[in-house]
Amino acid sequence: MKIRKNAAAAVMVIALAGTAHSGPTDPSHFEPVQYEAQKVLYDWNYATPEEGLRALGFIRNHLKSMEEFGDKENSHIVMVAHGNDLHAFSRLNSEAYPEAYEKLKELVDAGVEIHVCRNAAKSRGYGPEDFYDFTTVVPAAVIDIAKYGNEGYSYMIPSLFPRITREDIIAKHPEVTMDE
């Protein structure tokens, strides 16, 4: 019995000693977790069509990450658009946003459902027939979002902000160097 207690104490000392040596200069590590299938709802509500198109990168990154680390095949992503971004989703504006169709179609081809709020569309001068054929116009974003929440979907609302790089930090803080 005394040997077991001593062995357990020795293991704890070794474990604690390993953590005692870590500090602010020790590197992080990458853990390639494999994620299960996901049910995700993206709330799409941007001030401009350009912002809405730029934010599509969030969903592309999500899909790419699921391909590499998850179960993309059994996952389901729904986007509900109800901001000024929906101007880019209208076939009537294809000349103003020529890249929109291909960017949206790429997501649809990857399994993403795109819903457009009829109320938001109507308040901006559009009818349900004015959007690309791969979109579904729903009665109201609020009830569509609530429906998916009730079905257990994760709620995502991507925020846009300027990207700051390590070089930007170094330029702002000269005490930081490129060295490790």
MDAnalysis code that builds the backbone (N, CA, C; Angstrom):
import MDAnalysis as mda
import numpy as np

u = mda.Universe.empty(540, n_residues=180, atom_resindex=np.repeat(np.arange(180), 3), trajectory=True)
u.add_TopologyAttr("name", ["N", "CA", "C"] * 180)
u.add_TopologyAttr("resid", np.arange(1, 181))
u.add_TopologyAttr("resname", ["MET", "LYS", "ILE", "ARG", "LYS", "ASN", "ALA", "ALA", "ALA", "ALA", "VAL", "MET", "VAL", "ILE", "ALA", "LEU", "ALA", "GLY", "THR", "ALA", "HIS", "SER", "GLY", "PRO", "THR", "ASP", "PRO", "SER", "HIS", "PHE", "GLU", "PRO", "VAL", "GLN", "TYR", "GLU", "ALA", "GLN", "LYS", "VAL", "LEU", "TYR", "ASP", "TRP", "ASN", "TYR", "ALA", "THR", "PRO", "GLU", "GLU", "GLY", "LEU", "ARG", "ALA", "LEU", "GLY", "PHE", "ILE", "ARG", "ASN", "HIS", "LEU", "LYS", "SER", "MET", "GLU", "GLU", "PHE", "GLY", "ASP", "LYS", "GLU", "ASN", "SER", "HIS", "ILE", "VAL", "MET", "VAL", "ALA", "HIS", "GLY", "ASN", "ASP", "LEU", "HIS", "ALA", "PHE", "SER", "ARG", "LEU", "ASN", "SER", "GLU", "ALA", "TYR", "PRO", "GLU", "ALA", "TYR", "GLU", "LYS", "LEU", "LYS", "GLU", "LEU", "VAL", "ASP", "ALA", "GLY", "VAL", "GLU", "ILE", "HIS", "VAL", "CYS", "ARG", "ASN", "ALA", "ALA", "LYS", "SER", "ARG", "GLY", "TYR", "GLY", "PRO", "GLU", "ASP", "PHE", "TYR", "ASP", "PHE", "THR", "THR", "VAL", "VAL", "PRO", "ALA", "ALA", "VAL", "ILE", "ASP", "ILE", "ALA", "LYS", "TYR", "GLY", "ASN", "GLU", "GLY", "TYR", "SER", "TYR", "MET", "ILE", "PRO", "SER", "LEU", "PHE", "PRO", "ARG", "ILE", "THR", "ARG", "GLU", "ASP", "ILE", "ILE", "ALA", "LYS", "HIS", "PRO", "GLU", "VAL", "THR", "MET", "ASP", "GLU"])
u.atoms.positions = np.array([
    [0.822, -1.189, 0.000],
    [0.000, 0.000, 0.000],
    [0.866, 1.253, 0.000],
    [1.953, 1.232, 0.796],
    [2.852, 2.378, 0.871],
    [3.537, 2.614, -0.465],
    [3.844, 1.543, -1.183],
    [4.492, 1.660, -2.499],
    [3.540, 2.348, -3.478],
    [2.243, 1.991, -3.447],
    [1.261, 2.625, -4.340],
    [1.144, 4.114, -4.053],
    [1.110, 4.496, -2.777],
    [1.029, 5.904, -2.417],
    [2.262, 6.649, -2.893],
    [3.430, 6.049, -2.726],
    [4.672, 6.680, -3.171],
    [4.700, 6.810, -4.696],
    [4.212, 5.774, -5.394],
    [4.183, 5.815, -6.862],
    [3.226, 6.906, -7.341],
    [2.055, 6.981, -6.693],
    [1.089, 8.014, -7.070],
    [1.653, 9.402, -6.807],
    [2.339, 9.575, -5.708],
    [2.947, 10.861, -5.387],
    [4.032, 11.208, -6.402],
    [4.815, 10.217, -6.799],
    [5.877, 10.446, -7.785],
    [5.283, 10.878, -9.127],
    [4.195, 10.245, -9.540],
    [3.537, 10.607, -10.801],
    [3.028, 12.040, -10.737],
    [2.430, 12.440, -9.626],
    [1.926, 13.808, -9.481],
    [3.065, 14.820, -9.517],
    [4.187, 14.495, -8.871],
    [5.339, 15.399, -8.877],
    [5.854, 15.583, -10.296],
    [5.948, 14.490, -11.044],
    [6.426, 14.565, -12.433],
    [5.453, 15.379, -13.281],
    [4.153, 15.138, -13.099],
    [3.152, 15.881, -13.881],
    [3.208, 17.362, -13.557],
    [3.296, 17.688, -12.292],
    [3.354, 19.090, -11.906],
    [4.653, 19.740, -12.340],
    [5.734, 18.982, -12.317],
    [7.028, 19.530, -12.738],
    [6.983, 19.911, -14.215],
    [6.277, 19.126, -15.031],
    [6.165, 19.437, -16.461],
    [5.441, 20.739, -16.703],
    [4.414, 21.011, -15.920],
    [3.678, 22.252, -16.117],
    [4.392, 23.436, -15.494],
    [5.223, 23.185, -14.516],
    [5.935, 24.284, -13.864],
    [6.955, 24.918, -14.790],
    [7.394, 24.192, -15.810],
    [8.409, 24.719, -16.717],
    [7.820, 25.502, -17.893],
    [6.489, 25.452, -18.027],
    [5.902, 26.183, -19.148],
    [5.843, 27.666, -18.813],
    [5.869, 28.462, -19.855],
    [5.868, 29.897, -19.639],
    [5.475, 30.656, -20.884],
    [5.622, 31.971, -20.852],
    [5.132, 32.810, -21.947],
    [5.889, 32.656, -23.261],
    [7.023, 31.973, -23.255],
    [7.772, 31.799, -24.507],
    [7.607, 30.403, -25.087],
    [6.875, 29.531, -24.381],
    [6.657, 28.175, -24.898],
    [5.620, 28.214, -26.013],
    [5.817, 27.423, -27.078],
    [4.884, 27.457, -28.216],
    [3.565, 26.751, -27.908],
    [2.542, 27.164, -28.624],
    [1.256, 26.478, -28.540],
    [1.335, 25.213, -29.381],
    [0.275, 24.431, -29.371],
    [0.232, 23.233, -30.211],
    [-1.104, 23.193, -30.961],
    [-1.095, 22.490, -32.073],
    [-2.288, 22.351, -32.905],
    [-2.899, 20.988, -32.642],
    [-4.194, 20.960, -32.376],
    [-4.889, 19.713, -32.142],
    [-5.903, 19.497, -33.266],
    [-5.625, 18.589, -34.185],
    [-6.531, 18.363, -35.332],
    [-7.762, 17.545, -34.933],
    [-8.654, 18.167, -34.196],
    [-9.875, 17.527, -33.723],
    [-10.749, 17.159, -34.917],
    [-11.398, 16.020, -34.850],
    [-12.373, 15.634, -35.868],
    [-13.765, 15.908, -35.302],
    [-14.525, 16.784, -35.961],
    [-15.830, 17.208, -35.485],
    [-16.939, 16.372, -36.103],
    [-18.022, 16.239, -35.344],
    [-19.194, 15.521, -35.833],
    [-19.967, 16.405, -36.812],
    [-21.006, 15.833, -37.398],
    [-21.878, 16.588, -38.303],
    [-22.443, 17.798, -37.571],
    [-22.658, 18.872, -38.305],
    [-23.127, 20.123, -37.710],
    [-24.393, 20.612, -38.400],
    [-25.253, 21.248, -37.604],
    [-26.435, 21.947, -38.112],
    [-26.214, 23.415, -37.753],
    [-26.096, 24.257, -38.780],
    [-25.702, 25.648, -38.552],
    [-26.620, 26.598, -39.310],
    [-27.017, 27.661, -38.635],
    [-27.788, 28.724, -39.264],
    [-26.935, 29.996, -39.235],
    [-26.711, 30.585, -40.399],
    [-26.019, 31.868, -40.510],
    [-27.055, 32.975, -40.680],
    [-27.033, 33.935, -39.782],
    [-27.906, 35.107, -39.833],
    [-27.179, 36.153, -40.679],
    [-27.702, 36.424, -41.874],
    [-27.035, 37.306, -42.855],
    [-27.725, 38.643, -42.874],
    [-27.103, 39.669, -42.280],
    [-27.740, 40.971, -42.158],
    [-26.643, 42.034, -42.190],
    [-26.297, 42.477, -43.395],
    [-25.183, 43.417, -43.569],
    [-25.672, 44.750, -44.118],
    [-24.887, 45.782, -43.844],
    [-25.254, 47.153, -44.213],
    [-25.200, 47.390, -45.714],
    [-24.323, 46.659, -46.422],
    [-24.189, 46.852, -47.872],
    [-24.115, 45.500, -48.572],
    [-24.469, 45.469, -49.849],
    [-24.309, 44.227, -50.611],
    [-22.854, 43.758, -50.634],
    [-21.923, 44.707, -50.712],
    [-20.500, 44.357, -50.763],
    [-20.064, 43.645, -49.478],
    [-20.552, 44.130, -48.336],
    [-20.226, 43.468, -47.066],
    [-20.808, 42.057, -47.028],
    [-22.033, 41.912, -47.503],
    [-22.654, 40.587, -47.534],
    [-21.875, 39.607, -48.397],
    [-21.380, 40.088, -49.538],
    [-20.581, 39.221, -50.410],
    [-19.228, 38.909, -49.777],
    [-18.624, 39.896, -49.152],
    [-17.332, 39.672, -48.489],
    [-17.465, 38.646, -47.363],
    [-18.569, 38.699, -46.642],
    [-18.780, 37.802, -45.513],
    [-19.009, 36.353, -45.929],
    [-19.263, 36.106, -47.215],
    [-19.430, 34.722, -47.677],
    [-18.194, 33.881, -47.370],
    [-17.059, 34.545, -47.196],
    [-15.832, 33.832, -46.835],
    [-15.969, 33.059, -45.537],
    [-16.812, 33.529, -44.607],
    [-17.028, 32.790, -43.368],
    [-17.607, 31.408, -43.660],
    [-18.595, 31.361, -44.545],
    [-19.221, 30.072, -44.859],
    [-18.257, 29.208, -45.658],
    [-17.512, 29.812, -46.598],
    [-16.512, 29.026, -47.354],
    [-15.485, 28.419, -46.399],
    [-15.033, 29.195, -45.413],
    [-14.077, 28.673, -44.433],
    [-14.696, 27.569, -43.588],
    [-15.949, 27.722, -43.244],
    [-16.657, 26.703, -42.475],
    [-16.705, 25.391, -43.266],
    [-17.082, 25.491, -44.533],
    [-17.150, 24.300, -45.387],
    [-15.781, 23.643, -45.539],
    [-14.762, 24.453, -45.766],
    [-13.398, 23.925, -45.919],
    [-12.933, 23.225, -44.645],
    [-13.228, 23.820, -43.499],
    [-12.847, 23.214, -42.223],
    [-13.586, 21.902, -41.995],
    [-14.853, 21.848, -42.370],
    [-15.612, 20.600, -42.213],
    [-15.081, 19.514, -43.142],
    [-14.633, 19.901, -44.339],
    [-14.041, 18.911, -45.240],
    [-12.800, 18.299, -44.629],
    [-11.988, 19.125, -43.979],
    [-10.721, 18.665, -43.424],
    [-10.874, 18.031, -42.042],
    [-11.747, 18.567, -41.204],
    [-11.804, 18.138, -39.809],
    [-13.189, 17.707, -39.334],
    [-14.133, 17.540, -40.233],
    [-15.482, 17.221, -39.776],
    [-16.233, 16.301, -40.699],
    [-17.504, 16.260, -40.487],
    [-18.416, 15.414, -41.250],
    [-19.264, 16.312, -42.145],
    [-18.662, 16.824, -43.215],
    [-19.351, 17.749, -44.118],
    [-20.553, 17.079, -44.789],
    [-20.380, 15.816, -45.121],
    [-21.421, 15.103, -45.857],
    [-22.748, 15.043, -45.097],
    [-22.691, 14.954, -43.780],
    [-23.908, 14.846, -42.970],
    [-24.251, 16.143, -42.247],
    [-23.605, 17.224, -42.619],
    [-23.871, 18.527, -42.012],
    [-24.876, 19.311, -42.853],
    [-25.455, 20.347, -42.244],
    [-26.439, 21.155, -42.953],
    [-26.250, 22.617, -42.555],
    [-26.070, 23.479, -43.544],
    [-25.902, 24.911, -43.302],
    [-27.010, 25.669, -44.022],
    [-27.623, 26.595, -43.296],
    [-28.663, 27.466, -43.852],
    [-28.244, 28.906, -43.606],
    [-28.367, 29.742, -44.630],
    [-28.132, 31.184, -44.509],
    [-29.479, 31.875, -44.685],
    [-29.798, 32.792, -43.760],
    [-31.029, 33.576, -43.870],
    [-30.627, 35.034, -44.072],
    [-30.868, 35.559, -45.276],
    [-30.480, 36.925, -45.636],
    [-31.668, 37.860, -45.434],
    [-31.402, 38.968, -44.720],
    [-32.480, 39.931, -44.497],
    [-31.968, 41.355, -44.326],
    [-30.749, 41.627, -44.781],
    [-30.200, 42.982, -44.719],
    [-30.047, 43.558, -46.115],
    [-29.298, 44.627, -46.197],
    [-29.049, 45.243, -47.502],
    [-28.205, 44.351, -48.408],
    [-27.630, 43.315, -47.836],
    [-26.883, 42.333, -48.616],
    [-27.757, 41.662, -49.662],
    [-29.054, 41.573, -49.406],
    [-29.919, 40.839, -50.336],
    [-30.023, 41.493, -51.711],
    [-29.587, 42.751, -51.848],
    [-29.545, 43.365, -53.185],
    [-28.640, 42.554, -54.115],
    [-27.560, 42.018, -53.577],
    [-26.631, 41.218, -54.394],
    [-27.197, 39.835, -54.704],
    [-28.237, 39.430, -54.012],
    [-28.851, 38.117, -54.221],
    [-29.943, 38.179, -55.296],
    [-30.249, 39.402, -55.759],
    [-31.305, 39.583, -56.747],
    [-30.756, 39.484, -58.168],
    [-31.426, 38.713, -58.966],
    [-31.037, 38.570, -60.377],
    [-31.201, 39.885, -61.135],
    [-32.016, 40.792, -60.588],
    [-32.225, 42.093, -61.223],
    [-30.981, 42.979, -61.126],
    [-30.072, 42.645, -60.227],
    [-28.872, 43.458, -60.010],
    [-27.596, 42.747, -60.452],
    [-27.721, 41.801, -61.351],
    [-26.541, 41.017, -61.758],
    [-25.452, 41.875, -62.412],
    [-25.840, 42.969, -63.049],
    [-24.822, 43.843, -63.650],
    [-24.043, 44.606, -62.571],
    [-24.722, 44.964, -61.495],
    [-24.061, 45.695, -60.405],
    [-23.162, 44.789, -59.565],
    [-23.531, 43.498, -59.448],
    [-22.780, 42.534, -58.640],
    [-22.533, 41.270, -59.461],
    [-21.697, 41.397, -60.503],
    [-21.525, 40.274, -61.431],
    [-20.919, 39.024, -60.797],
    [-20.171, 39.165, -59.704],
    [-19.531, 38.010, -59.067],
    [-20.478, 37.294, -58.096],
    [-21.591, 37.915, -57.764],
    [-22.484, 37.384, -56.734],
    [-23.050, 36.015, -57.105],
    [-23.529, 35.873, -58.330],
    [-24.164, 34.610, -58.721],
    [-23.210, 33.440, -58.511],
    [-21.998, 33.541, -59.017],
    [-21.037, 32.426, -58.907],
    [-20.654, 32.149, -57.461],
    [-20.464, 33.204, -56.661],
    [-20.101, 33.009, -55.248],
    [-21.229, 32.304, -54.492],
    [-22.459, 32.722, -54.736],
    [-23.595, 32.105, -54.062],
    [-23.838, 30.690, -54.569],
    [-23.721, 30.504, -55.878],
    [-23.935, 29.180, -56.483],
    [-22.911, 28.176, -55.958],
    [-21.684, 28.620, -55.751],
    [-20.642, 27.753, -55.191],
    [-21.063, 27.216, -53.814],
    [-21.649, 28.074, -53.000],
    [-22.113, 27.636, -51.684],
    [-23.286, 26.670, -51.799],
    [-24.219, 26.986, -52.688],
    [-25.376, 26.116, -52.892],
    [-24.911, 24.744, -53.387],
    [-23.968, 24.733, -54.320],
    [-23.444, 23.465, -54.834],
    [-22.745, 22.653, -53.743],
    [-22.265, 23.337, -52.703],
    [-21.608, 22.662, -51.576],
    [-22.616, 22.242, -50.507],
    [-23.920, 22.505, -50.755],
    [-24.956, 22.045, -49.843],
    [-25.592, 23.103, -48.967],
    [-25.199, 24.362, -49.121],
    [-25.758, 25.443, -48.299],
    [-27.119, 25.857, -48.860],
    [-28.100, 26.022, -47.990],
    [-29.400, 26.568, -48.390],
    [-29.365, 28.071, -48.168],
    [-29.853, 28.830, -49.149],
    [-29.902, 30.286, -49.022],
    [-31.363, 30.718, -48.992],
    [-31.740, 31.331, -47.877],
    [-33.096, 31.845, -47.707],
    [-33.050, 33.373, -47.721],
    [-34.047, 33.979, -48.324],
    [-34.181, 35.434, -48.358],
    [-35.509, 35.779, -47.681],
    [-35.467, 36.750, -46.797],
    [-36.658, 37.206, -46.082],
    [-37.568, 37.993, -47.025],
    [-38.801, 37.544, -47.172],
    [-39.755, 38.243, -48.032],
    [-40.031, 39.656, -47.531],
    [-40.138, 39.817, -46.202],
    [-40.416, 41.140, -45.652],
    [-39.285, 42.116, -45.960],
    [-38.062, 41.673, -45.766],
    [-36.905, 42.526, -46.062],
    [-36.838, 42.830, -47.554],
    [-37.124, 41.831, -48.381],
    [-37.099, 42.025, -49.826],
    [-38.166, 43.038, -50.247],
    [-39.372, 42.855, -49.728],
    [-40.485, 43.748, -50.080],
    [-40.176, 45.191, -49.673],
    [-39.577, 45.373, -48.479],
    [-39.290, 46.734, -48.012],
    [-38.178, 47.398, -48.825],
    [-37.478, 46.604, -49.652],
    [-36.412, 47.141, -50.503],
    [-36.817, 47.159, -51.980],
    [-38.077, 46.847, -52.263],
    [-38.600, 46.954, -53.622],
    [-38.543, 45.686, -54.454],
    [-38.433, 44.521, -53.832],
    [-38.339, 43.255, -54.574],
    [-39.534, 42.368, -54.299],
    [-39.860, 41.560, -55.318],
    [-40.845, 40.509, -55.165],
    [-40.125, 39.176, -54.996],
    [-40.827, 38.147, -54.573],
    [-40.206, 36.834, -54.357],
    [-39.551, 36.242, -55.611],
    [-40.018, 36.648, -56.772],
    [-39.480, 36.108, -58.033],
    [-38.210, 36.823, -58.495],
    [-37.766, 37.835, -57.785],
    [-36.649, 38.673, -58.237],
    [-35.267, 38.161, -57.823],
    [-35.211, 36.987, -57.190],
    [-33.934, 36.471, -56.697],
    [-33.471, 35.294, -57.532],
    [-32.194, 34.956, -57.381],
    [-31.639, 33.831, -58.140],
    [-32.421, 32.564, -57.852],
    [-32.475, 31.698, -58.849],
    [-33.315, 30.502, -58.779],
    [-32.911, 29.524, -57.679],
    [-31.712, 29.606, -57.149],
    [-31.292, 28.684, -56.097],
    [-31.600, 29.197, -54.691],
    [-32.235, 30.377, -54.601],
    [-32.628, 30.891, -53.291],
    [-34.076, 30.507, -53.004],
    [-34.389, 30.456, -51.725],
    [-35.764, 30.226, -51.283],
    [-36.209, 31.476, -50.535],
    [-37.288, 32.090, -50.982],
    [-37.826, 33.255, -50.295],
    [-38.783, 32.727, -49.224],
    [-38.509, 33.141, -47.978],
    [-39.306, 32.695, -46.833],
    [-40.144, 33.871, -46.336],
    [-41.244, 33.606, -45.622],
    [-42.120, 34.694, -45.192],
    [-41.423, 35.785, -44.373],
    [-40.609, 35.372, -43.389],
    [-39.946, 36.348, -42.523],
    [-38.682, 35.724, -41.935],
    [-37.617, 36.499, -41.910],
    [-36.352, 35.993, -41.360],
    [-36.509, 35.580, -39.908],
    [-37.237, 36.373, -39.138],
    [-37.332, 36.092, -37.705],
    [-37.947, 34.725, -37.422],
    [-38.991, 34.357, -38.160],
    [-39.590, 33.049, -37.890],
    [-38.756, 31.923, -38.503],
    [-38.041, 32.202, -39.584],
    [-37.158, 31.195, -40.166],
    [-35.984, 30.911, -39.228],
    [-35.396, 31.968, -38.679],
    [-34.282, 31.808, -37.740],
    [-34.759, 31.056, -36.497],
    [-35.918, 31.417, -35.978],
    [-36.466, 30.732, -34.801],
    [-36.744, 29.262, -35.086],
    [-37.238, 28.968, -36.269],
    [-37.520, 27.575, -36.646],
    [-36.260, 26.725, -36.530],
    [-35.154, 27.215, -37.097],
    [-33.912, 26.440, -37.058],
    [-33.323, 26.389, -35.648],
    [-33.525, 27.442, -34.878],
    [-33.104, 27.405, -33.480],
    [-33.848, 26.320, -32.719],
    [-35.151, 26.210, -32.967],
    [-35.962, 25.171, -32.325],
    [-35.543, 23.764, -32.752],
    [-34.917, 23.661, -33.915],
    [-34.453, 22.357, -34.408],
    [-33.020, 22.054, -33.967],
    [-32.459, 22.921, -33.138],
    [-31.133, 22.656, -32.584],
    [-29.961, 23.144, -33.413],
    [-30.191, 24.043, -34.344],
    [-29.109, 24.580, -35.166],
    [-28.273, 25.571, -34.352],
    [-26.976, 25.555, -34.567],
    [-26.102, 26.573, -33.990],
    [-26.375, 27.883, -34.710],
    [-26.344, 28.977, -33.968],
    [-26.624, 30.304, -34.524],
    [-25.310, 31.037, -34.732],
    [-25.048, 31.457, -35.964],
    [-23.823, 32.173, -36.298],
    [-24.201, 33.513, -36.932],
    [-23.535, 34.569, -36.488],
    [-23.711, 35.883, -37.099],
    [-22.308, 36.470, -37.268],
    [-21.719, 36.268, -38.430],
    [-20.340, 36.720, -38.644],
    [-20.214, 38.246, -38.630],
    [-19.170, 38.720, -37.975],
    [-18.879, 40.153, -37.923],
    [-17.695, 40.470, -38.824],
    [-17.796, 41.586, -39.526],
    [-16.704, 42.030, -40.387],
    [-15.898, 43.103, -39.683],
    [-14.600, 43.015, -39.818],
    [-13.697, 44.019, -39.261],
    [-12.393, 43.942, -40.034],
    [-11.581, 44.995, -39.968],
    [-10.309, 44.958, -40.708],
    [-9.388, 43.883, -40.147],
    [-8.695, 43.200, -41.028],
    [-7.739, 42.174, -40.618],
    [-6.430, 42.838, -40.216],
    [-5.921, 42.481, -39.051],
    [-4.633, 42.979, -38.572],
    [-3.637, 41.834, -38.650],
    [-2.508, 42.058, -39.297],
    [-1.488, 41.016, -39.438],
    [-0.402, 41.189, -38.373],
    [0.459, 40.195, -38.262],
    [1.599, 40.283, -37.330],
    [2.489, 41.453, -37.714],
    [2.653, 41.698, -39.009],
    [3.455, 42.836, -39.461],
    [2.856, 44.160, -38.982],
    [1.520, 44.251, -38.955],
    [0.858, 45.452, -38.450],
    [1.184, 45.666, -36.966],
    [1.183, 44.599, -36.201],
    [1.502, 44.687, -34.771],
    [2.944, 45.137, -34.577],
    [3.845, 44.574, -35.369],
    [5.267, 44.941, -35.262],
    [5.467, 46.414, -35.620],
    [4.767, 46.885, -36.653],
    [4.882, 48.298, -37.037],
    [4.356, 49.209, -35.930],
    [3.322, 48.811, -35.249],
    [2.720, 49.615, -34.186],
    [3.518, 49.522, -32.880],
    [4.137, 48.375, -32.653],
    [4.883, 48.133, -31.417],
    [6.314, 47.746, -31.767],
    [7.203, 48.685, -31.899],
    [8.583, 48.387, -32.307],
    [9.332, 47.463, -31.348],
    [8.853, 47.361, -30.109],
    [9.510, 46.462, -29.160],
    [9.306, 44.997, -29.519],
    [8.313, 44.710, -30.363],
    [8.068, 43.342, -30.829],
    [8.912, 43.109, -32.069],
    [9.542, 41.958, -32.138],
    [10.373, 41.651, -33.313],
    [9.801, 40.460, -34.060],
    [10.342, 40.211, -35.228],
    [9.921, 39.067, -36.030],
    [10.481, 37.757, -35.464],
    [11.465, 37.850, -34.571],
    [12.037, 36.643, -33.980],
    [11.027, 35.991, -33.073],
    [11.244, 34.690, -32.831],
    [10.342, 33.971, -31.928],
    [10.430, 34.461, -30.535],
])
